[in-house]
């Protein structure tokens, strides 16, 4: 009885050899590692190459922003500017380059946005207190897409359109600074831009014209951001 108790009690000894035989350890293949004395660790540049797939690719026009003209009236605040839009960038539809290159789209844009302006500002815009202008031309020195639309909007609303109110001497859009060319006499100005992405162009117009005490209403038919 004493022998039986000593083999099963708390003070009983355990044969570790029996236990260790039932344990297996994973093996590691170190053949690909160079532990030679002359081997040097990878440089940061070499390590960064592992992520080369994430490097920026050249601009692909096939992935250009598109618009399918689904009606989505929105008031958006971007870059500290509130603006009205009626369409939004989409995955499918016509590319913005294609839209700007189609003369028929000028009338379509104007006919679509004028009722919204009338509803929001009233039907008596032609009392001499309102006018319309665009942001500066950057690439096209002749009448561009936004200019042609603004002309038609002004005609339909019976308000003056001022071309080239501001000049921009650089092509950068972020932190752009505009120079006044023509100061409209009307106290209220509709500032039109055909597409808005960051809102920086509208912000530059806001800084320029509010400095002269003008009341501004910003309109951009296409909100170029999902």
Secondary structure as UniProt FT lines:
FT   HELIX           2..8
FT   TURN            10..11
FT   HELIX           16..20
FT   TURN            21..22
FT   TURN            31..32
FT   TURN            37..38
FT   HELIX           44..48
FT   HELIX           49..54
FT   HELIX           61..63
FT   STRAND          66..67
FT   STRAND          74..78
FT   TURN            79..80
FT   STRAND          81..85
FT   STRAND          87..90
FT   STRAND          94..95
FT   HELIX           96..100
FT   HELIX           104..121
FT   TURN            125..129
FT   STRAND          130..134
FT   HELIX           145..157
FT   STRAND          160..162
FT   STRAND          166..167
FT   TURN            174..175
FT   STRAND          179..180
FT   STRAND          188..192
FT   STRAND          195..196
FT   HELIX           200..210
FT   TURN            211..213
FT   STRAND          215..219
FT   STRAND          222..223
//
